[in-house]
Amino acid sequence: MQPLLQAFLDIALWRKGPQDLPPSTGLLAFVAAWYVGLSYIQIRLLGIGVQNAMAIAAIDVFMLCAWLALALSIFGLRPRLTQTLTALLGVGVLLAAADVLLVASLLVITGSGKAPDVWGVLHLVLLLGLSGRIIGIALERGLLTGIALTLAMIISTRALIALLIDLPSSLSNS
């Protein structure tokens, strides 16, 4: 497990890229399970119900897969899907773990799981930069192309969630 976490940390620190991961569907399934589990915990810590949390986690993974498969197909790079998706989900696991640790710590210390707004901004910047780099490498394009695609993924995923799931107004804007 530690070599796998080290590989994702190296990707997050821009030392490696998705091409450095094995193209293994078993590894992808393992990392996807961790990603979905941590995403579910993140969502539940926001006070969202069980059914909605499961639906949001499923929509998130579905949209990531759909966007990435479409982009790689357009550029004729579909064989890179497994490695790129594994890298994106692996880095997502690192970000989700940091978020869960922060919110859980805040719950214990302050009784409120509301993370500071600066964490939300930092989380978004990290997500855009890390995912943008991974996607840019996979598409053989620059960082800005990867960031633009990541932003489109985030916006469309949030729009689909808002369309399909009735969330309290205090949560749908965050």
C-alpha positions as CSV (number, residue, x, y, z in Angstrom):
1,M,0.0,0.0,0.0
2,Q,2.8,2.4,0.8
3,P,4.4,2.2,-2.7
4,L,1.0,3.0,-4.2
5,L,0.6,6.1,-1.9
6,Q,4.1,7.1,-2.7
7,A,3.3,6.9,-6.5
8,F,0.3,9.2,-6.0
9,L,2.3,11.5,-3.8
10,D,5.0,11.7,-6.5
11,I,2.3,12.5,-9.1
12,A,0.9,15.2,-6.8
13,L,4.4,16.7,-6.4
14,W,4.9,16.7,-10.2
15,R,7.7,14.2,-10.0
16,K,5.8,11.6,-12.0
17,G,2.8,11.4,-14.3
18,P,0.0,9.0,-15.1
19,Q,2.3,7.2,-17.6
20,D,4.3,5.9,-14.6
21,L,1.4,3.9,-13.3
22,P,0.7,0.4,-14.6
23,P,-2.3,0.1,-16.9
24,S,-4.1,-2.2,-14.5
25,T,-7.9,-2.4,-14.3
26,G,-7.5,-4.1,-10.9
27,L,-5.5,-1.2,-9.6
28,L,-8.0,1.2,-11.1
29,A,-10.9,-0.6,-9.3
30,F,-9.0,-0.6,-6.0
31,V,-8.2,3.1,-6.2
32,A,-11.8,3.9,-7.4
33,A,-13.2,2.1,-4.3
34,W,-11.0,4.2,-2.0
35,Y,-12.0,7.3,-3.9
36,V,-15.7,6.6,-3.7
37,G,-15.4,5.7,0.0
38,L,-13.5,8.8,0.9
39,S,-15.8,11.0,-1.2
40,Y,-18.8,9.4,0.5
41,I,-17.3,10.3,3.9
42,Q,-16.5,13.9,2.7
43,I,-20.1,14.3,1.6
44,R,-21.6,12.9,4.8
45,L,-19.4,15.2,6.8
46,L,-21.3,18.1,5.1
47,G,-24.5,16.8,6.6
48,I,-25.9,15.3,3.4
49,G,-28.1,12.2,3.8
50,V,-26.9,8.7,3.0
51,Q,-28.8,8.3,-0.3
52,N,-27.8,11.7,-1.7
53,A,-24.2,11.1,-0.6
54,M,-24.1,7.8,-2.5
55,A,-25.7,9.4,-5.6
56,I,-23.3,12.4,-5.5
57,A,-20.2,10.1,-5.2
58,A,-21.5,8.0,-8.1
59,I,-22.2,11.0,-10.3
60,D,-18.7,12.4,-9.6
61,V,-17.0,9.2,-10.7
62,F,-19.3,8.8,-13.7
63,M,-18.7,12.3,-14.9
64,L,-14.9,12.0,-14.5
65,C,-14.9,8.7,-16.5
66,A,-17.2,10.1,-19.2
67,W,-15.2,13.4,-19.7
68,L,-11.9,11.7,-19.6
69,A,-12.9,8.9,-22.1
70,L,-14.4,11.5,-24.4
71,A,-11.3,13.7,-24.3
72,L,-8.9,10.9,-24.8
73,S,-11.0,9.5,-27.7
74,I,-11.1,12.9,-29.4
75,F,-7.3,13.1,-29.3
76,G,-6.9,9.4,-30.3
77,L,-5.3,8.5,-27.0
78,R,-8.0,6.2,-25.6
79,P,-5.5,3.5,-24.5
80,R,-4.3,5.9,-21.8
81,L,-7.7,5.9,-20.0
82,T,-6.8,3.3,-17.3
83,Q,-3.5,5.0,-16.2
84,T,-4.9,8.5,-16.4
85,L,-8.1,7.6,-14.5
86,T,-6.0,5.8,-11.9
87,A,-3.8,8.9,-11.5
88,L,-6.7,11.3,-11.2
89,L,-8.5,9.1,-8.6
90,G,-5.3,8.5,-6.7
91,V,-4.6,12.2,-6.4
92,G,-8.3,12.6,-5.5
93,V,-7.8,10.1,-2.7
94,L,-5.0,12.3,-1.3
95,L,-7.1,15.4,-1.5
96,A,-10.1,13.7,0.0
97,A,-8.1,12.3,2.8
98,A,-6.7,15.7,3.7
99,D,-10.2,17.2,3.6
100,V,-11.7,14.4,5.8
101,L,-8.8,14.8,8.3
102,L,-9.3,18.6,8.4
103,V,-13.1,18.4,8.8
104,A,-13.0,15.6,11.3
105,S,-10.3,17.5,13.4
106,L,-12.5,20.6,13.3
107,L,-15.5,18.6,14.5
108,V,-13.5,17.3,17.4
109,I,-11.9,20.6,18.3
110,T,-14.6,23.1,17.7
111,G,-17.8,21.0,17.4
112,S,-18.3,22.4,13.9
113,G,-17.1,20.7,10.7
114,K,-17.2,23.9,8.7
115,A,-13.8,24.3,7.1
116,P,-12.4,27.8,6.6
117,D,-13.2,29.4,3.2
118,V,-9.5,29.5,2.5
119,W,-9.4,25.7,2.6
120,G,-12.1,25.6,-0.1
121,V,-10.1,27.9,-2.3
122,L,-6.8,26.0,-1.7
123,H,-8.6,22.7,-2.4
124,L,-10.0,24.0,-5.7
125,V,-6.6,25.4,-6.7
126,L,-4.9,22.1,-5.9
127,L,-7.6,20.1,-7.7
128,L,-7.3,22.3,-10.8
129,G,-3.5,22.2,-10.8
130,L,-3.0,18.5,-10.1
131,S,-5.8,17.2,-12.3
132,G,-5.0,19.7,-15.0
133,R,-1.4,18.5,-15.1
134,I,-2.4,14.8,-15.2
135,I,-4.9,15.5,-18.0
136,G,-2.5,17.7,-19.9
137,I,0.2,15.0,-19.8
138,A,-2.3,12.3,-20.9
139,L,-3.6,14.5,-23.8
140,E,-0.1,15.6,-24.8
141,R,-1.2,19.2,-24.3
142,G,-0.2,21.9,-21.9
143,L,-1.2,22.6,-18.3
144,L,-3.8,25.2,-19.3
145,T,-5.7,22.7,-21.6
146,G,-5.8,20.3,-18.7
147,I,-7.0,22.9,-16.2
148,A,-9.7,24.0,-18.7
149,L,-10.9,20.5,-19.1
150,T,-10.8,20.0,-15.3
151,L,-12.8,23.1,-14.8
152,A,-15.4,21.9,-17.4
153,M,-15.6,18.6,-15.5
154,I,-16.2,20.3,-12.1
155,I,-18.8,22.7,-13.4
156,S,-20.7,20.1,-15.4
157,T,-20.6,17.6,-12.4
158,R,-22.0,20.3,-10.1
159,A,-24.7,21.2,-12.6
160,L,-25.7,17.5,-13.0
161,I,-25.8,17.0,-9.2
162,A,-27.9,20.2,-8.8
163,L,-30.2,19.0,-11.5
164,L,-30.7,15.5,-10.0
165,I,-30.4,16.0,-6.3
166,D,-32.3,18.4,-4.1
167,L,-29.7,19.8,-1.7
168,P,-30.3,22.4,1.0
169,S,-29.5,25.9,-0.4
170,S,-26.6,26.3,2.1
171,L,-24.8,23.3,0.5
172,S,-25.6,23.7,-3.1
173,N,-23.7,27.0,-3.3
174,S,-20.5,25.6,-1.7
